[in-house]
Amino acid sequence: PLVTALDEAQRAFLARRAVELGILFHDLGPELRRAASGADASTLLYDPVHVHLTARGNQVVAASIAAFLVQQGLAPAK
């Protein structure tokens, strides 16, 4: 519960601060949580030793960022 509360507070702060600074903020948390609990949940998103994204984690992040860029009108829809 403590880590979850810290995560929520940090994401809320970053979202507010981005607006104040006039920059875009894309929260990857929901997409990563969906992927972690989805059908492919047995394939890790992060390496358990050095906590970097795995190939699957990079795919989830790339797809999420690509969709965000299209949504913001910064990249063409496929």
PyMOL Python script that loads the backbone (N, CA, C, O; Angstrom):
from pymol import cmd

cmd.read_pdbstr("""\
ATOM      1  N   PRO A   1       0.809  -1.217   0.000  1.00  0.00           N
ATOM      2  CA  PRO A   1       0.000   0.000   0.000  1.00  0.00           C
ATOM      3  C   PRO A   1       0.855   1.285   0.000  1.00  0.00           C
ATOM      4  O   PRO A   1       0.486   2.283  -0.620  1.00  0.00           O
ATOM      5  N   LEU A   2       1.973   1.245   0.688  1.00  0.00           N
ATOM      6  CA  LEU A   2       2.829   2.428   0.740  1.00  0.00           C
ATOM      7  C   LEU A   2       3.414   2.747  -0.638  1.00  0.00           C
ATOM      8  O   LEU A   2       3.418   3.902  -1.064  1.00  0.00           O
ATOM      9  N   VAL A   3       3.903   1.722  -1.327  1.00  0.00           N
ATOM     10  CA  VAL A   3       4.479   1.938  -2.659  1.00  0.00           C
ATOM     11  C   VAL A   3       3.403   2.385  -3.638  1.00  0.00           C
ATOM     12  O   VAL A   3       3.651   3.243  -4.486  1.00  0.00           O
ATOM     13  N   THR A   4       2.217   1.811  -3.526  1.00  0.00           N
ATOM     14  CA  THR A   4       1.108   2.209  -4.401  1.00  0.00           C
ATOM     15  C   THR A   4       0.749   3.675  -4.164  1.00  0.00           C
ATOM     16  O   THR A   4       0.527   4.422  -5.118  1.00  0.00           O
ATOM     17  N   ALA A   5       0.690   4.084  -2.909  1.00  0.00           N
ATOM     18  CA  ALA A   5       0.376   5.482  -2.589  1.00  0.00           C
ATOM     19  C   ALA A   5       1.465   6.416  -3.109  1.00  0.00           C
ATOM     20  O   ALA A   5       1.164   7.485  -3.641  1.00  0.00           O
ATOM     21  N   LEU A   6       2.724   6.022  -2.959  1.00  0.00           N
ATOM     22  CA  LEU A   6       3.826   6.840  -3.469  1.00  0.00           C
ATOM     23  C   LEU A   6       3.747   6.953  -4.993  1.00  0.00           C
ATOM     24  O   LEU A   6       3.947   8.032  -5.549  1.00  0.00           O
ATOM     25  N   ASP A   7       3.457   5.847  -5.657  1.00  0.00           N
ATOM     26  CA  ASP A   7       3.323   5.843  -7.117  1.00  0.00           C
ATOM     27  C   ASP A   7       2.215   6.795  -7.559  1.00  0.00           C
ATOM     28  O   ASP A   7       2.406   7.592  -8.477  1.00  0.00           O
ATOM     29  N   GLU A   8       1.073   6.712  -6.913  1.00  0.00           N
ATOM     30  CA  GLU A   8      -0.048   7.581  -7.278  1.00  0.00           C
ATOM     31  C   GLU A   8       0.281   9.047  -7.040  1.00  0.00           C
ATOM     32  O   GLU A   8      -0.042   9.903  -7.864  1.00  0.00           O
ATOM     33  N   ALA A   9       0.923   9.338  -5.911  1.00  0.00           N
ATOM     34  CA  ALA A   9       1.288  10.725  -5.605  1.00  0.00           C
ATOM     35  C   ALA A   9       2.301  11.261  -6.614  1.00  0.00           C
ATOM     36  O   ALA A   9       2.202  12.407  -7.053  1.00  0.00           O
ATOM     37  N   GLN A  10       3.263  10.434  -6.973  1.00  0.00           N
ATOM     38  CA  GLN A  10       4.285  10.865  -7.927  1.00  0.00           C
ATOM     39  C   GLN A  10       3.678  11.114  -9.300  1.00  0.00           C
ATOM     40  O   GLN A  10       3.992  12.114  -9.946  1.00  0.00           O
ATOM     41  N   ARG A  11       2.810  10.209  -9.752  1.00  0.00           N
ATOM     42  CA  ARG A  11       2.182  10.395 -11.068  1.00  0.00           C
ATOM     43  C   ARG A  11       1.299  11.631 -11.083  1.00  0.00           C
ATOM     44  O   ARG A  11       1.283  12.366 -12.070  1.00  0.00           O
ATOM     45  N   ALA A  12       0.561  11.873 -10.000  1.00  0.00           N
ATOM     46  CA  ALA A  12      -0.292  13.072  -9.926  1.00  0.00           C
ATOM     47  C   ALA A  12       0.567  14.333  -9.952  1.00  0.00           C
ATOM     48  O   ALA A  12       0.226  15.300 -10.632  1.00  0.00           O
ATOM     49  N   PHE A  13       1.680  14.328  -9.214  1.00  0.00           N
ATOM     50  CA  PHE A  13       2.584  15.485  -9.210  1.00  0.00           C
ATOM     51  C   PHE A  13       3.129  15.744 -10.608  1.00  0.00           C
ATOM     52  O   PHE A  13       3.112  16.879 -11.085  1.00  0.00           O
ATOM     53  N   LEU A  14       3.613  14.689 -11.269  1.00  0.00           N
ATOM     54  CA  LEU A  14       4.193  14.858 -12.600  1.00  0.00           C
ATOM     55  C   LEU A  14       3.166  15.362 -13.600  1.00  0.00           C
ATOM     56  O   LEU A  14       3.486  16.199 -14.444  1.00  0.00           O
ATOM     57  N   ALA A  15       1.943  14.868 -13.517  1.00  0.00           N
ATOM     58  CA  ALA A  15       0.893  15.325 -14.428  1.00  0.00           C
ATOM     59  C   ALA A  15       0.602  16.809 -14.208  1.00  0.00           C
ATOM     60  O   ALA A  15       0.469  17.565 -15.170  1.00  0.00           O
ATOM     61  N   ARG A  16       0.501  17.228 -12.938  1.00  0.00           N
ATOM     62  CA  ARG A  16       0.255  18.655 -12.637  1.00  0.00           C
ATOM     63  C   ARG A  16       1.433  19.522 -13.070  1.00  0.00           C
ATOM     64  O   ARG A  16       1.254  20.581 -13.672  1.00  0.00           O
ATOM     65  N   ARG A  17       2.609  19.067 -12.761  1.00  0.00           N
ATOM     66  CA  ARG A  17       3.811  19.859 -13.066  1.00  0.00           C
ATOM     67  C   ARG A  17       3.999  20.012 -14.573  1.00  0.00           C
ATOM     68  O   ARG A  17       4.418  21.069 -15.046  1.00  0.00           O
ATOM     69  N   ALA A  18       3.691  18.963 -15.322  1.00  0.00           N
ATOM     70  CA  ALA A  18       3.808  19.037 -16.779  1.00  0.00           C
ATOM     71  C   ALA A  18       2.901  20.132 -17.336  1.00  0.00           C
ATOM     72  O   ALA A  18       3.304  20.885 -18.222  1.00  0.00           O
ATOM     73  N   VAL A  19       1.682  20.218 -16.818  1.00  0.00           N
ATOM     74  CA  VAL A  19       0.751  21.264 -17.263  1.00  0.00           C
ATOM     75  C   VAL A  19       1.332  22.636 -16.938  1.00  0.00           C
ATOM     76  O   VAL A  19       1.314  23.541 -17.772  1.00  0.00           O
ATOM     77  N   GLU A  20       1.848  22.783 -15.719  1.00  0.00           N
ATOM     78  CA  GLU A  20       2.438  24.065 -15.312  1.00  0.00           C
ATOM     79  C   GLU A  20       3.606  24.466 -16.217  1.00  0.00           C
ATOM     80  O   GLU A  20       3.794  25.647 -16.508  1.00  0.00           O
ATOM     81  N   LEU A  21       4.384  23.479 -16.657  1.00  0.00           N
ATOM     82  CA  LEU A  21       5.550  23.750 -17.496  1.00  0.00           C
ATOM     83  C   LEU A  21       5.216  23.805 -18.982  1.00  0.00           C
ATOM     84  O   LEU A  21       6.063  24.156 -19.803  1.00  0.00           O
ATOM     85  N   GLY A  22       3.978  23.457 -19.320  1.00  0.00           N
ATOM     86  CA  GLY A  22       3.560  23.482 -20.713  1.00  0.00           C
ATOM     87  C   GLY A  22       4.141  22.344 -21.535  1.00  0.00           C
ATOM     88  O   GLY A  22       4.377  22.495 -22.734  1.00  0.00           O
ATOM     89  N   ILE A  23       4.370  21.205 -20.894  1.00  0.00           N
ATOM     90  CA  ILE A  23       4.886  20.035 -21.618  1.00  0.00           C
ATOM     91  C   ILE A  23       3.894  18.885 -21.517  1.00  0.00           C
ATOM     92  O   ILE A  23       3.049  18.841 -20.622  1.00  0.00           O
ATOM     93  N   LEU A  24       4.018  17.977 -22.439  1.00  0.00           N
ATOM     94  CA  LEU A  24       3.148  16.802 -22.440  1.00  0.00           C
ATOM     95  C   LEU A  24       3.645  15.770 -21.436  1.00  0.00           C
ATOM     96  O   LEU A  24       4.850  15.590 -21.256  1.00  0.00           O
ATOM     97  N   PHE A  25       2.711  15.103 -20.792  1.00  0.00           N
ATOM     98  CA  PHE A  25       3.036  14.022 -19.859  1.00  0.00           C
ATOM     99  C   PHE A  25       2.229  12.806 -20.272  1.00  0.00           C
ATOM    100  O   PHE A  25       1.012  12.879 -20.441  1.00  0.00           O
ATOM    101  N   HIS A  26       2.913  11.700 -20.430  1.00  0.00           N
ATOM    102  CA  HIS A  26       2.238  10.445 -20.757  1.00  0.00           C
ATOM    103  C   HIS A  26       2.551   9.440 -19.663  1.00  0.00           C
ATOM    104  O   HIS A  26       3.706   9.061 -19.469  1.00  0.00           O
ATOM    105  N   ASP A  27       1.540   9.018 -18.963  1.00  0.00           N
ATOM    106  CA  ASP A  27       1.686   8.082 -17.852  1.00  0.00           C
ATOM    107  C   ASP A  27       1.696   6.654 -18.390  1.00  0.00           C
ATOM    108  O   ASP A  27       0.679   6.158 -18.875  1.00  0.00           O
ATOM    109  N   LEU A  28       2.842   6.004 -18.301  1.00  0.00           N
ATOM    110  CA  LEU A  28       2.974   4.623 -18.775  1.00  0.00           C
ATOM    111  C   LEU A  28       2.443   3.606 -17.772  1.00  0.00           C
ATOM    112  O   LEU A  28       2.263   2.437 -18.113  1.00  0.00           O
ATOM    113  N   GLY A  29       2.192   4.037 -16.543  1.00  0.00           N
ATOM    114  CA  GLY A  29       1.767   3.118 -15.488  1.00  0.00           C
ATOM    115  C   GLY A  29       0.558   2.260 -15.825  1.00  0.00           C
ATOM    116  O   GLY A  29       0.629   1.039 -15.690  1.00  0.00           O
ATOM    117  N   PRO A  30      -0.551   2.855 -16.261  1.00  0.00           N
ATOM    118  CA  PRO A  30      -1.723   2.040 -16.560  1.00  0.00           C
ATOM    119  C   PRO A  30      -1.460   0.983 -17.639  1.00  0.00           C
ATOM    120  O   PRO A  30      -1.909  -0.157 -17.522  1.00  0.00           O
ATOM    121  N   GLU A  31      -0.738   1.369 -18.676  1.00  0.00           N
ATOM    122  CA  GLU A  31      -0.445   0.420 -19.761  1.00  0.00           C
ATOM    123  C   GLU A  31       0.451  -0.711 -19.272  1.00  0.00           C
ATOM    124  O   GLU A  31       0.228  -1.869 -19.626  1.00  0.00           O
ATOM    125  N   LEU A  32       1.448  -0.397 -18.475  1.00  0.00           N
ATOM    126  CA  LEU A  32       2.334  -1.432 -17.943  1.00  0.00           C
ATOM    127  C   LEU A  32       1.590  -2.352 -16.974  1.00  0.00           C
ATOM    128  O   LEU A  32       1.827  -3.560 -16.960  1.00  0.00           O
ATOM    129  N   ARG A  33       0.692  -1.786 -16.166  1.00  0.00           N
ATOM    130  CA  ARG A  33      -0.091  -2.630 -15.251  1.00  0.00           C
ATOM    131  C   ARG A  33      -1.012  -3.563 -16.021  1.00  0.00           C
ATOM    132  O   ARG A  33      -1.160  -4.729 -15.655  1.00  0.00           O
ATOM    133  N   ARG A  34      -1.638  -3.055 -17.095  1.00  0.00           N
ATOM    134  CA  ARG A  34      -2.500  -3.917 -17.922  1.00  0.00           C
ATOM    135  C   ARG A  34      -1.690  -5.054 -18.532  1.00  0.00           C
ATOM    136  O   ARG A  34      -2.120  -6.207 -18.532  1.00  0.00           O
ATOM    137  N   ALA A  35      -0.525  -4.719 -19.043  1.00  0.00           N
ATOM    138  CA  ALA A  35       0.318  -5.746 -19.665  1.00  0.00           C
ATOM    139  C   ALA A  35       0.789  -6.760 -18.635  1.00  0.00           C
ATOM    140  O   ALA A  35       0.895  -7.948 -18.939  1.00  0.00           O
ATOM    141  N   ALA A  36       1.073  -6.305 -17.422  1.00  0.00           N
ATOM    142  CA  ALA A  36       1.557  -7.210 -16.374  1.00  0.00           C
ATOM    143  C   ALA A  36       0.483  -8.170 -15.908  1.00  0.00           C
ATOM    144  O   ALA A  36       0.791  -9.255 -15.415  1.00  0.00           O
ATOM    145  N   SER A  37      -0.769  -7.788 -16.056  1.00  0.00           N
ATOM    146  CA  SER A  37      -1.845  -8.671 -15.597  1.00  0.00           C
ATOM    147  C   SER A  37      -2.613  -9.311 -16.750  1.00  0.00           C
ATOM    148  O   SER A  37      -3.589 -10.025 -16.520  1.00  0.00           O
ATOM    149  N   GLY A  38      -2.187  -9.066 -17.977  1.00  0.00           N
ATOM    150  CA  GLY A  38      -2.886  -9.586 -19.149  1.00  0.00           C
ATOM    151  C   GLY A  38      -2.532 -11.026 -19.470  1.00  0.00           C
ATOM    152  O   GLY A  38      -1.932 -11.737 -18.664  1.00  0.00           O
ATOM    153  N   ALA A  39      -2.914 -11.427 -20.650  1.00  0.00           N
ATOM    154  CA  ALA A  39      -2.736 -12.817 -21.091  1.00  0.00           C
ATOM    155  C   ALA A  39      -1.264 -13.222 -21.145  1.00  0.00           C
ATOM    156  O   ALA A  39      -0.939 -14.391 -20.937  1.00  0.00           O
ATOM    157  N   ASP A  40      -0.376 -12.273 -21.421  1.00  0.00           N
ATOM    158  CA  ASP A  40       1.060 -12.572 -21.509  1.00  0.00           C
ATOM    159  C   ASP A  40       1.787 -12.308 -20.198  1.00  0.00           C
ATOM    160  O   ASP A  40       3.001 -12.107 -20.202  1.00  0.00           O
ATOM    161  N   ALA A  41       1.078 -12.304 -19.085  1.00  0.00           N
ATOM    162  CA  ALA A  41       1.668 -11.927 -17.793  1.00  0.00           C
ATOM    163  C   ALA A  41       2.827 -12.825 -17.389  1.00  0.00           C
ATOM    164  O   ALA A  41       3.629 -12.448 -16.535  1.00  0.00           O
ATOM    165  N   SER A  42       2.928 -14.003 -17.986  1.00  0.00           N
ATOM    166  CA  SER A  42       4.042 -14.894 -17.633  1.00  0.00           C
ATOM    167  C   SER A  42       5.364 -14.416 -18.240  1.00  0.00           C
ATOM    168  O   SER A  42       6.434 -14.853 -17.815  1.00  0.00           O
ATOM    169  N   THR A  43       5.295 -13.521 -19.234  1.00  0.00           N
ATOM    170  CA  THR A  43       6.500 -12.944 -19.824  1.00  0.00           C
ATOM    171  C   THR A  43       6.773 -11.616 -19.119  1.00  0.00           C
ATOM    172  O   THR A  43       5.960 -10.694 -19.183  1.00  0.00           O
ATOM    173  N   LEU A  44       7.911 -11.525 -18.455  1.00  0.00           N
ATOM    174  CA  LEU A  44       8.220 -10.359 -17.632  1.00  0.00           C
ATOM    175  C   LEU A  44       8.379  -9.077 -18.456  1.00  0.00           C
ATOM    176  O   LEU A  44       8.804  -9.109 -19.611  1.00  0.00           O
ATOM    177  N   LEU A  45       8.032  -7.968 -17.839  1.00  0.00           N
ATOM    178  CA  LEU A  45       8.229  -6.656 -18.448  1.00  0.00           C
ATOM    179  C   LEU A  45       9.582  -6.067 -18.068  1.00  0.00           C
ATOM    180  O   LEU A  45      10.143  -5.255 -18.804  1.00  0.00           O
ATOM    181  N   TYR A  46      10.101  -6.479 -16.921  1.00  0.00           N
ATOM    182  CA  TYR A  46      11.381  -5.991 -16.402  1.00  0.00           C
ATOM    183  C   TYR A  46      12.286  -7.174 -16.103  1.00  0.00           C
ATOM    184  O   TYR A  46      11.815  -8.231 -15.683  1.00  0.00           O
ATOM    185  N   ASP A  47      13.569  -7.000 -16.317  1.00  0.00           N
ATOM    186  CA  ASP A  47      14.535  -8.021 -15.934  1.00  0.00           C
ATOM    187  C   ASP A  47      14.591  -8.050 -14.407  1.00  0.00           C
ATOM    188  O   ASP A  47      14.715  -6.999 -13.779  1.00  0.00           O
ATOM    189  N   PRO A  48      14.500  -9.239 -13.800  1.00  0.00           N
ATOM    190  CA  PRO A  48      14.466  -9.300 -12.340  1.00  0.00           C
ATOM    191  C   PRO A  48      15.784  -8.929 -11.662  1.00  0.00           C
ATOM    192  O   PRO A  48      15.793  -8.644 -10.465  1.00  0.00           O
ATOM    193  N   VAL A  49      16.887  -8.926 -12.393  1.00  0.00           N
ATOM    194  CA  VAL A  49      18.183  -8.640 -11.783  1.00  0.00           C
ATOM    195  C   VAL A  49      18.510  -7.153 -11.833  1.00  0.00           C
ATOM    196  O   VAL A  49      18.805  -6.554 -10.799  1.00  0.00           O
ATOM    197  N   HIS A  50      18.464  -6.550 -13.012  1.00  0.00           N
ATOM    198  CA  HIS A  50      18.881  -5.152 -13.119  1.00  0.00           C
ATOM    199  C   HIS A  50      17.733  -4.191 -13.385  1.00  0.00           C
ATOM    200  O   HIS A  50      17.973  -3.012 -13.642  1.00  0.00           O
ATOM    201  N   VAL A  51      16.510  -4.657 -13.332  1.00  0.00           N
ATOM    202  CA  VAL A  51      15.300  -3.851 -13.403  1.00  0.00           C
ATOM    203  C   VAL A  51      15.259  -2.915 -14.615  1.00  0.00           C
ATOM    204  O   VAL A  51      14.800  -1.777 -14.515  1.00  0.00           O
ATOM    205  N   HIS A  52      15.736  -3.397 -15.739  1.00  0.00           N
ATOM    206  CA  HIS A  52      15.562  -2.702 -17.011  1.00  0.00           C
ATOM    207  C   HIS A  52      14.455  -3.416 -17.772  1.00  0.00           C
ATOM    208  O   HIS A  52      14.159  -4.580 -17.502  1.00  0.00           O
ATOM    209  N   LEU A  53      13.853  -2.727 -18.710  1.00  0.00           N
ATOM    210  CA  LEU A  53      12.794  -3.343 -19.500  1.00  0.00           C
ATOM    211  C   LEU A  53      13.315  -4.534 -20.294  1.00  0.00           C
ATOM    212  O   LEU A  53      14.434  -4.516 -20.808  1.00  0.00           O
ATOM    213  N   THR A  54      12.490  -5.560 -20.384  1.00  0.00           N
ATOM    214  CA  THR A  54      12.784  -6.694 -21.261  1.00  0.00           C
ATOM    215  C   THR A  54      12.318  -6.326 -22.665  1.00  0.00           C
ATOM    216  O   THR A  54      11.796  -5.233 -22.885  1.00  0.00           O
ATOM    217  N   ALA A  55      12.505  -7.234 -23.607  1.00  0.00           N
ATOM    218  CA  ALA A  55      12.020  -6.985 -24.977  1.00  0.00           C
ATOM    219  C   ALA A  55      10.517  -6.726 -24.952  1.00  0.00           C
ATOM    220  O   ALA A  55      10.036  -5.812 -25.621  1.00  0.00           O
ATOM    221  N   ARG A  56       9.772  -7.523 -24.185  1.00  0.00           N
ATOM    222  CA  ARG A  56       8.319  -7.318 -24.100  1.00  0.00           C
ATOM    223  C   ARG A  56       8.001  -5.977 -23.446  1.00  0.00           C
ATOM    224  O   ARG A  56       7.099  -5.273 -23.901  1.00  0.00           O
ATOM    225  N   GLY A  57       8.713  -5.615 -22.402  1.00  0.00           N
ATOM    226  CA  GLY A  57       8.499  -4.324 -21.752  1.00  0.00           C
ATOM    227  C   GLY A  57       8.737  -3.172 -22.714  1.00  0.00           C
ATOM    228  O   GLY A  57       7.969  -2.210 -22.736  1.00  0.00           O
ATOM    229  N   ASN A  58       9.797  -3.262 -23.508  1.00  0.00           N
ATOM    230  CA  ASN A  58      10.069  -2.232 -24.517  1.00  0.00           C
ATOM    231  C   ASN A  58       8.966  -2.166 -25.549  1.00  0.00           C
ATOM    232  O   ASN A  58       8.619  -1.075 -26.001  1.00  0.00           O
ATOM    233  N   GLN A  59       8.406  -3.295 -25.935  1.00  0.00           N
ATOM    234  CA  GLN A  59       7.307  -3.305 -26.905  1.00  0.00           C
ATOM    235  C   GLN A  59       6.071  -2.610 -26.337  1.00  0.00           C
ATOM    236  O   GLN A  59       5.412  -1.840 -27.035  1.00  0.00           O
ATOM    237  N   VAL A  60       5.762  -2.882 -25.077  1.00  0.00           N
ATOM    238  CA  VAL A  60       4.599  -2.253 -24.432  1.00  0.00           C
ATOM    239  C   VAL A  60       4.800  -0.742 -24.359  1.00  0.00           C
ATOM    240  O   VAL A  60       3.891   0.021 -24.686  1.00  0.00           O
ATOM    241  N   VAL A  61       5.985  -0.309 -23.933  1.00  0.00           N
ATOM    242  CA  VAL A  61       6.270   1.122 -23.823  1.00  0.00           C
ATOM    243  C   VAL A  61       6.233   1.791 -25.203  1.00  0.00           C
ATOM    244  O   VAL A  61       5.650   2.865 -25.355  1.00  0.00           O
ATOM    245  N   ALA A  62       6.846   1.166 -26.194  1.00  0.00           N
ATOM    246  CA  ALA A  62       6.866   1.744 -27.547  1.00  0.00           C
ATOM    247  C   ALA A  62       5.460   1.889 -28.112  1.00  0.00           C
ATOM    248  O   ALA A  62       5.133   2.915 -28.709  1.00  0.00           O
ATOM    249  N   ALA A  63       4.628   0.872 -27.929  1.00  0.00           N
ATOM    250  CA  ALA A  63       3.251   0.933 -28.439  1.00  0.00           C
ATOM    251  C   ALA A  63       2.457   2.025 -27.726  1.00  0.00           C
ATOM    252  O   ALA A  63       1.666   2.733 -28.349  1.00  0.00           O
ATOM    253  N   SER A  64       2.672   2.156 -26.428  1.00  0.00           N
ATOM    254  CA  SER A  64       1.964   3.175 -25.660  1.00  0.00           C
ATOM    255  C   SER A  64       2.380   4.581 -26.091  1.00  0.00           C
ATOM    256  O   SER A  64       1.531   5.455 -26.268  1.00  0.00           O
ATOM    257  N   ILE A  65       3.668   4.795 -26.258  1.00  0.00           N
ATOM    258  CA  ILE A  65       4.159   6.108 -26.684  1.00  0.00           C
ATOM    259  C   ILE A  65       3.700   6.418 -28.113  1.00  0.00           C
ATOM    260  O   ILE A  65       3.321   7.551 -28.409  1.00  0.00           O
ATOM    261  N   ALA A  66       3.731   5.432 -28.985  1.00  0.00           N
ATOM    262  CA  ALA A  66       3.278   5.645 -30.361  1.00  0.00           C
ATOM    263  C   ALA A  66       1.810   6.065 -30.385  1.00  0.00           C
ATOM    264  O   ALA A  66       1.442   6.995 -31.102  1.00  0.00           O
ATOM    265  N   ALA A  67       0.975   5.387 -29.608  1.00  0.00           N
ATOM    266  CA  ALA A  67      -0.447   5.739 -29.554  1.00  0.00           C
ATOM    267  C   ALA A  67      -0.636   7.148 -28.993  1.00  0.00           C
ATOM    268  O   ALA A  67      -1.481   7.902 -29.478  1.00  0.00           O
ATOM    269  N   PHE A  68       0.142   7.504 -27.979  1.00  0.00           N
ATOM    270  CA  PHE A  68       0.067   8.847 -27.389  1.00  0.00           C
ATOM    271  C   PHE A  68       0.441   9.911 -28.411  1.00  0.00           C
ATOM    272  O   PHE A  68      -0.222  10.944 -28.503  1.00  0.00           O
ATOM    273  N   LEU A  69       1.492   9.669 -29.174  1.00  0.00           N
ATOM    274  CA  LEU A  69       1.928  10.640 -30.176  1.00  0.00           C
ATOM    275  C   LEU A  69       0.870  10.830 -31.262  1.00  0.00           C
ATOM    276  O   LEU A  69       0.648  11.950 -31.722  1.00  0.00           O
ATOM    277  N   VAL A  70       0.225   9.755 -31.669  1.00  0.00           N
ATOM    278  CA  VAL A  70      -0.862   9.858 -32.646  1.00  0.00           C
ATOM    279  C   VAL A  70      -2.022  10.650 -32.039  1.00  0.00           C
ATOM    280  O   VAL A  70      -2.587  11.535 -32.681  1.00  0.00           O
ATOM    281  N   GLN A  71      -2.364  10.319 -30.800  1.00  0.00           N
ATOM    282  CA  GLN A  71      -3.467  10.990 -30.105  1.00  0.00           C
ATOM    283  C   GLN A  71      -3.225  12.483 -29.975  1.00  0.00           C
ATOM    284  O   GLN A  71      -4.166  13.273 -30.046  1.00  0.00           O
ATOM    285  N   GLN A  72      -1.977  12.874 -29.784  1.00  0.00           N
ATOM    286  CA  GLN A  72      -1.626  14.281 -29.648  1.00  0.00           C
ATOM    287  C   GLN A  72      -1.440  14.980 -30.992  1.00  0.00           C
ATOM    288  O   GLN A  72      -1.176  16.182 -31.034  1.00  0.00           O
ATOM    289  N   GLY A  73      -1.574  14.238 -32.088  1.00  0.00           N
ATOM    290  CA  GLY A  73      -1.402  14.802 -33.416  1.00  0.00           C
ATOM    291  C   GLY A  73       0.055  15.042 -33.784  1.00  0.00           C
ATOM    292  O   GLY A  73       0.355  15.834 -34.678  1.00  0.00           O
ATOM    293  N   LEU A  74       0.959  14.357 -33.091  1.00  0.00           N
ATOM    294  CA  LEU A  74       2.395  14.534 -33.343  1.00  0.00           C
ATOM    295  C   LEU A  74       2.971  13.471 -34.253  1.00  0.00           C
ATOM    296  O   LEU A  74       4.128  13.559 -34.663  1.00  0.00           O
ATOM    297  N   ALA A  75       2.175  12.470 -34.571  1.00  0.00           N
ATOM    298  CA  ALA A  75       2.598  11.403 -35.484  1.00  0.00           C
ATOM    299  C   ALA A  75       1.364  10.969 -36.268  1.00  0.00           C
ATOM    300  O   ALA A  75       0.246  11.026 -35.757  1.00  0.00           O
ATOM    301  N   PRO A  76       1.570  10.536 -37.511  1.00  0.00           N
ATOM    302  CA  PRO A  76       0.418  10.104 -38.314  1.00  0.00           C
ATOM    303  C   PRO A  76      -0.111   8.760 -37.832  1.00  0.00           C
ATOM    304  O   PRO A  76       0.646   7.916 -37.351  1.00  0.00           O
ATOM    305  N   ALA A  77      -1.395   8.578 -37.967  1.00  0.00           N
ATOM    306  CA  ALA A  77      -2.016   7.285 -37.648  1.00  0.00           C
ATOM    307  C   ALA A  77      -1.619   6.291 -38.728  1.00  0.00           C
ATOM    308  O   ALA A  77      -1.459   6.645 -39.896  1.00  0.00           O
ATOM    309  N   LYS A  78      -1.466   5.062 -38.316  1.00  0.00           N
ATOM    310  CA  LYS A  78      -1.073   4.032 -39.286  1.00  0.00           C
ATOM    311  C   LYS A  78      -2.242   3.599 -40.113  1.00  0.00           C
ATOM    312  O   LYS A  78      -2.099   2.738 -40.981  1.00  0.00           O
TER     313      LYS A  78
END
""", "prot")
cmd.dss("prot")
cmd.show_as("cartoon", "prot")
cmd.util.cbc("prot")
cmd.orient("prot")
